[in-house]
């Protein structure tokens, strides 16, 4: 009863400053130079939360026309350009 609770004002959600198309192009450019990318690198590159970045990468993998595929499992998962 004696507490006066207030919100801290800290924004926990992080929205990427890039559009989906820009992020996809950044991913393709990165993979053209480096061959593989992991979730942490992608998260830092596009400035979005880890879970959102993971969902987006999985969406790219699920679309065969994207040219992105995945290798490995669990914590050793990396994303690569699909062989044509």
N, CA, C and O atoms as a Tinker XYZ file with bonds, in Angstrom:
   336  protein
     1  N      0.811000   -1.194000    0.000000    73     2
     2  CA     0.000000    0.000000    0.000000    64     1     3
     3  C      0.855000    1.261000    0.000000    63     2     4     5
     4  O      0.421000    2.316000   -0.462000    81     3
     5  N      2.056000    1.146000    0.513000    73     3     6
     6  CA     2.912000    2.317000    0.605000    64     5     7
     7  C      3.828000    2.483000   -0.604000    63     6     8     9
     8  O      4.673000    3.378000   -0.626000    81     7
     9  N      3.663000    1.619000   -1.614000    73     7    10
    10  CA     4.511000    1.684000   -2.810000    64     9    11
    11  C      3.880000    2.567000   -3.871000    63    10    12    13
    12  O      2.661000    2.589000   -4.046000    81    11
    13  N      4.729000    3.287000   -4.568000    73    11    14
    14  CA     4.287000    4.066000   -5.727000    64    13    15
    15  C      5.070000    3.548000   -6.927000    63    14    16    17
    16  O      6.191000    3.993000   -7.177000    81    15
    17  N      4.483000    2.606000   -7.673000    73    15    18
    18  CA     5.173000    1.955000   -8.779000    64    17    19
    19  C      5.081000    2.785000  -10.057000    63    18    20    21
    20  O      4.030000    3.330000  -10.395000    81    19
    21  N      6.203000    2.865000  -10.751000    73    19    22
    22  CA     6.254000    3.581000  -12.025000    64    21    23
    23  C      7.060000    2.747000  -13.002000    63    22    24    25
    24  O      7.936000    1.981000  -12.600000    81    23
    25  N      6.770000    2.893000  -14.258000    73    23    26
    26  CA     7.527000    2.196000  -15.289000    64    25    27
    27  C      8.929000    2.795000  -15.388000    63    26    28    29
    28  O      9.138000    3.990000  -15.178000    81    27
    29  N      9.876000    1.924000  -15.713000    73    27    30
    30  CA    11.262000    2.350000  -15.773000    64    29    31
    31  C     11.628000    3.169000  -16.997000    63    30    32    33
    32  O     12.634000    3.879000  -16.986000    81    31
    33  N     10.829000    3.084000  -18.055000    73    31    34
    34  CA    11.122000    3.845000  -19.263000    64    33    35
    35  C     12.150000    3.192000  -20.165000    63    34    36    37
    36  O     12.632000    3.812000  -21.113000    81    35
    37  N     12.488000    1.946000  -19.875000    73    35    38
    38  CA    13.475000    1.239000  -20.689000    64    37    39
    39  C     12.741000    0.472000  -21.771000    63    38    40    41
    40  O     11.840000   -0.316000  -21.485000    81    39
    41  N     13.131000    0.706000  -23.017000    73    39    42
    42  CA    12.510000    0.010000  -24.131000    64    41    43
    43  C     13.276000   -1.287000  -24.383000    63    42    44    45
    44  O     14.448000   -1.259000  -24.758000    81    43
    45  N     12.613000   -2.418000  -24.178000    73    43    46
    46  CA    13.267000   -3.706000  -24.339000    64    45    47
    47  C     13.189000   -4.221000  -25.771000    63    46    48    49
    48  O     14.092000   -4.921000  -26.230000    81    47
    49  N     12.118000   -3.879000  -26.478000    73    47    50
    50  CA    11.989000   -4.331000  -27.848000    64    49    51
    51  C     12.875000   -3.497000  -28.761000    63    50    52    53
    52  O     12.945000   -2.274000  -28.635000    81    51
    53  N     13.543000   -4.168000  -29.669000    73    51    54
    54  CA    14.458000   -3.479000  -30.563000    64    53    55
    55  C     13.984000   -3.691000  -31.991000    63    54    56    57
    56  O     13.985000   -4.817000  -32.489000    81    55
    57  N     13.583000   -2.625000  -32.642000    73    55    58
    58  CA    13.120000   -2.698000  -34.021000    64    57    59
    59  C     14.271000   -2.296000  -34.934000    63    58    60    61
    60  O     14.957000   -1.302000  -34.695000    81    59
    61  N     14.468000   -3.079000  -35.975000    73    59    62
    62  CA    15.555000   -2.819000  -36.906000    64    61    63
    63  C     15.293000   -1.536000  -37.693000    63    62    64    65
    64  O     14.159000   -1.275000  -38.094000    81    63
    65  N     16.334000   -0.737000  -37.914000    73    63    66
    66  CA    16.162000    0.470000  -38.726000    64    65    67
    67  C     16.086000    0.161000  -40.220000    63    66    68    69
    68  O     15.859000    1.064000  -41.025000    81    67
    69  N     16.271000   -1.098000  -40.597000    73    67    70
    70  CA    16.278000   -1.494000  -42.004000    64    69    71
    71  C     14.973000   -2.205000  -42.360000    63    70    72    73
    72  O     14.370000   -2.872000  -41.519000    81    71
    73  N     14.550000   -2.058000  -43.600000    73    71    74
    74  CA    13.363000   -2.781000  -44.073000    64    73    75
    75  C     13.734000   -4.241000  -44.313000    63    74    76    77
    76  O     14.912000   -4.597000  -44.329000    81    75
    77  N     12.737000   -5.066000  -44.495000    73    75    78
    78  CA    12.964000   -6.491000  -44.740000    64    77    79
    79  C     13.786000   -6.702000  -46.016000    63    78    80    81
    80  O     14.672000   -7.555000  -46.054000    81    79
    81  N     13.491000   -5.933000  -47.042000    73    79    82
    82  CA    14.235000   -6.048000  -48.298000    64    81    83
    83  C     15.698000   -5.639000  -48.116000    63    82    84    85
    84  O     16.595000   -6.272000  -48.673000    81    83
    85  N     15.936000   -4.584000  -47.341000    73    83    86
    86  CA    17.313000   -4.151000  -47.073000    64    85    87
    87  C     18.064000   -5.213000  -46.282000    63    86    88    89
    88  O     19.228000   -5.495000  -46.568000    81    87
    89  N     17.405000   -5.804000  -45.287000    73    87    90
    90  CA    18.049000   -6.852000  -44.487000    64    89    91
    91  C     18.384000   -8.064000  -45.343000    63    90    92    93
    92  O     19.449000   -8.662000  -45.189000    81    91
    93  N     17.472000   -8.429000  -46.250000    73    91    94
    94  CA    17.728000   -9.561000  -47.134000    64    93    95
    95  C     18.920000   -9.275000  -48.044000    63    94    96    97
    96  O     19.757000  -10.151000  -48.260000    81    95
    97  N     19.001000   -8.059000  -48.576000    73    95    98
    98  CA    20.128000   -7.699000  -49.435000    64    97    99
    99  C     21.435000   -7.669000  -48.645000    63    98   100   101
   100  O     22.474000   -8.092000  -49.151000    81    99
   101  N     21.390000   -7.174000  -47.411000    73    99   102
   102  CA    22.574000   -7.182000  -46.557000    64   101   103
   103  C     23.052000   -8.613000  -46.308000    63   102   104   105
   104  O     24.251000   -8.889000  -46.326000    81   103
   105  N     22.096000   -9.518000  -46.075000    73   103   106
   106  CA    22.420000  -10.924000  -45.852000    64   105   107
   107  C     23.072000  -11.533000  -47.088000    63   106   108   109
   108  O     24.095000  -12.210000  -46.978000    81   107
   109  N     22.494000  -11.301000  -48.256000    73   107   110
   110  CA    23.055000  -11.860000  -49.490000    64   109   111
   111  C     24.454000  -11.301000  -49.756000    63   110   112   113
   112  O     25.352000  -12.039000  -50.160000    81   111
   113  N     24.637000  -10.003000  -49.530000    73   111   114
   114  CA    25.961000   -9.388000  -49.725000    64   113   115
   115  C     26.980000   -9.989000  -48.767000    63   114   116   117
   116  O     28.103000  -10.297000  -49.166000    81   115
   117  N     26.593000  -10.157000  -47.507000    73   115   118
   118  CA    27.497000  -10.730000  -46.508000    64   117   119
   119  C     27.876000  -12.155000  -46.889000    63   118   120   121
   120  O     29.047000  -12.530000  -46.819000    81   119
   121  N     26.886000  -12.948000  -47.293000    73   119   122
   122  CA    27.161000  -14.334000  -47.662000    64   121   123
   123  C     27.986000  -14.428000  -48.941000    63   122   124   125
   124  O     28.718000  -15.400000  -49.129000    81   123
   125  N     27.882000  -13.452000  -49.806000    73   123   126
   126  CA    28.714000  -13.430000  -51.005000    64   125   127
   127  C     30.186000  -13.259000  -50.676000    63   126   128   129
   128  O     31.051000  -13.753000  -51.400000    81   127
   129  N     30.469000  -12.567000  -49.596000    73   127   130
   130  CA    31.857000  -12.307000  -49.196000    64   129   131
   131  C     32.379000  -13.326000  -48.183000    63   130   132   133
   132  O     33.559000  -13.675000  -48.221000    81   131
   133  N     31.519000  -13.812000  -47.273000    73   131   134
   134  CA    31.981000  -14.609000  -46.135000    64   133   135
   135  C     31.544000  -16.062000  -46.123000    63   134   136   137
   136  O     31.998000  -16.818000  -45.264000    81   135
   137  N     30.705000  -16.475000  -47.012000    73   135   138
   138  CA    30.237000  -17.866000  -47.160000    64   137   139
   139  C     29.243000  -18.316000  -46.097000    63   138   140   141
   140  O     28.276000  -18.993000  -46.445000    81   139
   141  N     29.425000  -17.978000  -44.811000    73   139   142
   142  CA    28.479000  -18.382000  -43.768000    64   141   143
   143  C     28.197000  -17.211000  -42.826000    63   142   144   145
   144  O     28.986000  -16.272000  -42.713000    81   143
   145  N     27.043000  -17.298000  -42.152000    73   143   146
   146  CA    26.695000  -16.311000  -41.131000    64   145   147
   147  C     25.945000  -17.043000  -40.022000    63   146   148   149
   148  O     25.140000  -17.933000  -40.297000    81   147
   149  N     26.203000  -16.675000  -38.787000    73   147   150
   150  CA    25.464000  -17.261000  -37.669000    64   149   151
   151  C     24.445000  -16.250000  -37.152000    63   150   152   153
   152  O     24.429000  -15.097000  -37.582000    81   151
   153  N     23.612000  -16.681000  -36.246000    73   151   154
   154  CA    22.521000  -15.840000  -35.770000    64   153   155
   155  C     23.032000  -14.599000  -35.043000    63   154   156   157
   156  O     22.442000  -13.527000  -35.182000    81   155
   157  N     24.101000  -14.715000  -34.281000    73   155   158
   158  CA    24.627000  -13.572000  -33.542000    64   157   159
   159  C     25.160000  -12.497000  -34.488000    63   158   160   161
   160  O     24.917000  -11.308000  -34.282000    81   159
   161  N     25.874000  -12.912000  -35.508000    73   159   162
   162  CA    26.397000  -11.950000  -36.484000    64   161   163
   163  C     25.256000  -11.251000  -37.199000    63   162   164   165
   164  O     25.287000  -10.033000  -37.380000    81   163
   165  N     24.244000  -12.017000  -37.611000    73   163   166
   166  CA    23.093000  -11.419000  -38.301000    64   165   167
   167  C     22.353000  -10.455000  -37.377000    63   166   168   169
   168  O     21.948000   -9.373000  -37.803000    81   167
   169  N     22.177000  -10.840000  -36.127000    73   167   170
   170  CA    21.502000   -9.984000  -35.150000    64   169   171
   171  C     22.209000   -8.643000  -35.009000    63   170   172   173
   172  O     21.561000   -7.596000  -35.010000    81   171
   173  N     23.520000   -8.669000  -34.888000    73   171   174
   174  CA    24.280000   -7.427000  -34.756000    64   173   175
   175  C     24.270000   -6.613000  -36.046000    63   174   176   177
   176  O     24.247000   -5.383000  -36.003000    81   175
   177  N     24.288000   -7.284000  -37.179000    73   175   178
   178  CA    24.337000   -6.591000  -38.470000    64   177   179
   179  C     23.042000   -5.827000  -38.749000    63   178   180   181
   180  O     23.080000   -4.687000  -39.213000    81   179
   181  N     21.906000   -6.449000  -38.469000    73   179   182
   182  CA    20.622000   -5.819000  -38.805000    64   181   183
   183  C     19.983000   -5.102000  -37.627000    63   182   184   185
   184  O     18.923000   -4.493000  -37.767000    81   183
   185  N     20.626000   -5.173000  -36.465000    73   183   186
   186  CA    20.182000   -4.460000  -35.260000    64   185   187
   187  C     18.739000   -4.806000  -34.880000    63   186   188   189
   188  O     17.879000   -3.930000  -34.781000    81   187
   189  N     18.497000   -6.098000  -34.670000    73   187   190
   190  CA    17.194000   -6.543000  -34.203000    64   189   191
   191  C     17.378000   -7.628000  -33.150000    63   190   192   193
   192  O     18.479000   -8.150000  -32.970000    81   191
   193  N     16.303000   -7.960000  -32.463000    73   191   194
   194  CA    16.403000   -8.959000  -31.404000    64   193   195
   195  C     16.776000  -10.323000  -31.979000    63   194   196   197
   196  O     16.544000  -10.605000  -33.155000    81   195
   197  N     17.349000  -11.145000  -31.139000    73   195   198
   198  CA    17.791000  -12.477000  -31.564000    64   197   199
   199  C     16.623000  -13.331000  -32.054000    63   198   200   201
   200  O     16.731000  -14.009000  -33.076000    81   199
   201  N     15.514000  -13.296000  -31.328000    73   199   202
   202  CA    14.374000  -14.121000  -31.718000    64   201   203
   203  C     13.769000  -13.655000  -33.042000    63   202   204   205
   204  O     13.379000  -14.481000  -33.867000    81   203
   205  N     13.690000  -12.357000  -33.248000    73   203   206
   206  CA    13.161000  -11.836000  -34.515000    64   205   207
   207  C     14.103000  -12.164000  -35.667000    63   206   208   209
   208  O     13.661000  -12.517000  -36.760000    81   207
   209  N     15.396000  -12.043000  -35.414000    73   207   210
   210  CA    16.378000  -12.362000  -36.448000    64   209   211
   211  C     16.312000  -13.843000  -36.805000    63   210   212   213
   212  O     16.398000  -14.200000  -37.979000    81   211
   213  N     16.162000  -14.698000  -35.811000    73   211   214
   214  CA    16.052000  -16.131000  -36.055000    64   213   215
   215  C     14.821000  -16.453000  -36.901000    63   214   216   217
   216  O     14.905000  -17.210000  -37.868000    81   215
   217  N     13.677000  -15.873000  -36.531000    73   215   218
   218  CA    12.448000  -16.113000  -37.304000    64   217   219
   219  C     12.593000  -15.630000  -38.738000    63   218   220   221
   220  O     12.118000  -16.281000  -39.668000    81   219
   221  N     13.243000  -14.498000  -38.914000    73   219   222
   222  CA    13.426000  -13.977000  -40.270000    64   221   223
   223  C     14.349000  -14.884000  -41.088000    63   222   224   225
   224  O     14.055000  -15.172000  -42.248000    81   223
   225  N     15.443000  -15.331000  -40.509000    73   223   226
   226  CA    16.347000  -16.236000  -41.226000    64   225   227
   227  C     15.647000  -17.539000  -41.590000    63   226   228   229
   228  O     15.833000  -18.055000  -42.692000    81   227
   229  N     14.851000  -18.069000  -40.685000    73   227   230
   230  CA    14.115000  -19.299000  -40.974000    64   229   231
   231  C     13.086000  -19.073000  -42.080000    63   230   232   233
   232  O     12.822000  -19.973000  -42.877000    81   231
   233  N     12.512000  -17.884000  -42.130000    73   231   234
   234  CA    11.576000  -17.549000  -43.214000    64   233   235
   235  C     12.310000  -17.533000  -44.555000    63   234   236   237
   236  O     11.787000  -18.023000  -45.556000    81   235
   237  N     13.518000  -16.973000  -44.577000    73   235   238
   238  CA    14.324000  -16.972000  -45.805000    64   237   239
   239  C     14.661000  -18.396000  -46.231000    63   238   240   241
   240  O     14.607000  -18.708000  -47.420000    81   239
   241  N     15.005000  -19.259000  -45.288000    73   239   242
   242  CA    15.349000  -20.649000  -45.598000    64   241   243
   243  C     14.139000  -21.393000  -46.153000    63   242   244   245
   244  O     14.280000  -22.204000  -47.068000    81   243
   245  N     12.958000  -21.127000  -45.612000    73   243   246
   246  CA    11.740000  -21.815000  -46.044000    64   245   247
   247  C     11.328000  -21.437000  -47.466000    63   246   248   249
   248  O     10.615000  -22.191000  -48.127000    81   247
   249  N     11.775000  -20.273000  -47.937000    73   247   250
   250  CA    11.435000  -19.820000  -49.295000    64   249   251
   251  C     12.538000  -20.269000  -50.250000    63   250   252   253
   252  O     13.645000  -19.734000  -50.192000    81   251
   253  N     12.267000  -21.236000  -51.126000    73   251   254
   254  CA    13.310000  -21.742000  -52.023000    64   253   255
   255  C     13.865000  -20.682000  -52.982000    63   254   256   257
   256  O     15.005000  -20.791000  -53.434000    81   255
   257  N     13.069000  -19.669000  -53.289000    73   255   258
   258  CA    13.534000  -18.641000  -54.224000    64   257   259
   259  C     14.517000  -17.658000  -53.577000    63   258   260   261
   260  O     15.127000  -16.851000  -54.278000    81   259
   261  N     14.678000  -17.716000  -52.247000    73   259   262
   262  CA    15.583000  -16.774000  -51.573000    64   261   263
   263  C     17.053000  -17.103000  -51.824000    63   262   264   265
   264  O     17.901000  -16.211000  -51.817000    81   263
   265  N     17.353000  -18.387000  -52.045000    73   263   266
   266  CA    18.740000  -18.788000  -52.252000    64   265   267
   267  C     19.523000  -18.955000  -50.968000    63   266   268   269
   268  O     20.751000  -19.027000  -51.005000    81   267
   269  N     18.841000  -19.020000  -49.823000    73   267   270
   270  CA    19.486000  -19.172000  -48.524000    64   269   271
   271  C     19.171000  -20.572000  -48.002000    63   270   272   273
   272  O     18.027000  -21.020000  -48.072000    81   271
   273  N     20.174000  -21.255000  -47.483000    73   271   274
   274  CA    19.948000  -22.549000  -46.848000    64   273   275
   275  C     20.689000  -22.583000  -45.513000    63   274   276   277
   276  O     21.423000  -21.656000  -45.171000    81   275
   277  N     20.483000  -23.662000  -44.772000    73   275   278
   278  CA    21.048000  -23.766000  -43.432000    64   277   279
   279  C     21.902000  -25.023000  -43.339000    63   278   280   281
   280  O     21.612000  -26.037000  -43.973000    81   279
   281  N     22.959000  -24.938000  -42.537000    73   279   282
   282  CA    23.811000  -26.095000  -42.240000    64   281   283
   283  C     23.965000  -26.171000  -40.733000    63   282   284   285
   284  O     24.002000  -25.151000  -40.045000    81   283
   285  N     24.054000  -27.385000  -40.233000    73   283   286
   286  CA    24.221000  -27.585000  -38.800000    64   285   287
   287  C     22.893000  -27.605000  -38.080000    63   286   288   289
   288  O     21.829000  -27.489000  -38.688000    81   287
   289  N     22.980000  -27.757000  -36.738000    73   287   290
   290  CA    21.785000  -27.787000  -35.914000    64   289   291
   291  C     22.060000  -27.064000  -34.603000    63   290   292   293
   292  O     23.201000  -26.845000  -34.197000    81   291
   293  N     20.981000  -26.715000  -33.980000    73   291   294
   294  CA    21.016000  -26.108000  -32.656000    64   293   295
   295  C     21.988000  -24.921000  -32.608000    63   294   296   297
   296  O     21.815000  -23.958000  -33.355000    81   295
   297  N     22.996000  -24.977000  -31.747000    73   295   298
   298  CA    23.894000  -23.845000  -31.543000    64   297   299
   299  C     24.955000  -23.719000  -32.621000    63   298   300   301
   300  O     25.609000  -22.681000  -32.719000    81   299
   301  N     25.139000  -24.737000  -33.423000    73   299   302
   302  CA    26.148000  -24.675000  -34.482000    64   301   303
   303  C     25.519000  -24.393000  -35.838000    63   302   304   305
   304  O     26.153000  -24.614000  -36.870000    81   303
   305  N     24.285000  -23.908000  -35.850000    73   303   306
   306  CA    23.573000  -23.624000  -37.090000    64   305   307
   307  C     24.159000  -22.388000  -37.769000    63   306   308   309
   308  O     24.343000  -21.351000  -37.131000    81   307
   309  N     24.452000  -22.505000  -39.064000    73   307   310
   310  CA    24.917000  -21.380000  -39.866000    64   309   311
   311  C     24.091000  -21.325000  -41.142000    63   310   312   313
   312  O     23.539000  -22.332000  -41.586000    81   311
   313  N     24.016000  -20.156000  -41.712000    73   311   314
   314  CA    23.245000  -19.935000  -42.926000    64   313   315
   315  C     24.218000  -19.675000  -44.075000    63   314   316   317
   316  O     25.223000  -18.981000  -43.918000    81   315
   317  N     23.892000  -20.251000  -45.235000    73   315   318
   318  CA    24.762000  -20.178000  -46.403000    64   317   319
   319  C     23.922000  -19.898000  -47.645000    63   318   320   321
   320  O     22.697000  -20.017000  -47.629000    81   319
   321  N     24.607000  -19.527000  -48.715000    73   319   322
   322  CA    23.927000  -19.426000  -49.997000    64   321   323
   323  C     23.679000  -20.828000  -50.520000    63   322   324   325
   324  O     24.578000  -21.668000  -50.503000    81   323
   325  N     22.471000  -21.085000  -50.982000    73   323   326
   326  CA    22.119000  -22.416000  -51.499000    64   325   327
   327  C     22.848000  -22.655000  -52.800000    63   326   328   329
   328  O     23.074000  -21.732000  -53.583000    81   327
   329  N     23.215000  -23.907000  -53.022000    73   327   330
   330  CA    23.864000  -24.262000  -54.281000    64   329   331
   331  C     22.819000  -24.262000  -55.377000    63   330   332   333
   332  O     21.704000  -24.753000  -55.196000    81   331
   333  N     23.189000  -23.714000  -56.495000    73   331   334
   334  CA    22.241000  -23.587000  -57.608000    64   333   335
   335  C     22.345000  -24.730000  -58.559000    63   334   336
   336  O     21.617000  -24.777000  -59.550000    81   335
